[in-house]
Amino acid sequence: YWGFTDGKPIRNARKDVSDIPATTPLAEKIAREMKKMGFSFLGPTVVYAHMQATGMVNDHLTHCFRHAEVDALG
């Protein structure tokens, strides 16, 4: 997965929960690549959730105390 982001997390500046998407074009691309490798029950929403959970993308809201902490890790 990290190869899709050049090993660096994607830093977002979301201000409202409604700004957080369920999927992104990058998640769709990764899901397509994973399906080519044989992952049959994997879609872009699951891929994006994984990206969020593993720190590939920082979707913490800017006013959340974790936003700056997670951003500093990247």
N, C-alpha and C positions, 0 to 999 in steps of 0.2 A: 504493500500500500504506500509506504513512504516514498517509493520511487516516483509516484505520481505527483508528489509535492516537492521534489528535490531534497527530501529529508528535512524539510522545514515545516513547522505548523502554519496553518492558514489562520491569520489573525483577523477576526471580524470585530466590528464595533456596533453590536446590536443594542438598541435602546429600549426595545419593547419585545415582549414574548411573541407578538404577532409578526415580528421581523425575522424570526427563525424559521427557515424553510424545512420541510420534511425531507427534501432531497435537493441536489444541485446537479448541474451538468457534469461536474467532476465525479460525483457519486454514480451517476448514470454510466459514465465511461468506465469506471472501475468495475461496476456490476457486469457490464458487457464483457470485459476482459476476464473476469472471474468465471463467467458462464462458459467462455471458450475453453477454460481450464477444467471444466466439468462440474462446477458448482451449480446445481440445478435449482435449488430453493433459495436463491439469493437475489434480491432486487435492490434498487437504489436507495430505498428508505432504510433498509437494514444496513447497507453499506454506510450511509451517512450517519446513522446512529453509532456505528462502530467508530467512524472517524471522530465523532464527538467524544465518545467514551475513552478512546485511547490518546486523546490530545492532538490528533492530526488537525483539528479545527477548534478554535476557541469561540464557542457560541454563548459564553456567559454574557449576561447583559453588562453594559459598561458600568452601571452603578452597583453591580454585585461585587462583594469583596474578593471573590475568587478570580474575577476577570484579570486584574493586575497580576495576581500570583501566577496564574496560568500563562499569561502573556510573557512574564519574565522567564519562564522555563524555556521558551522558544528562542 
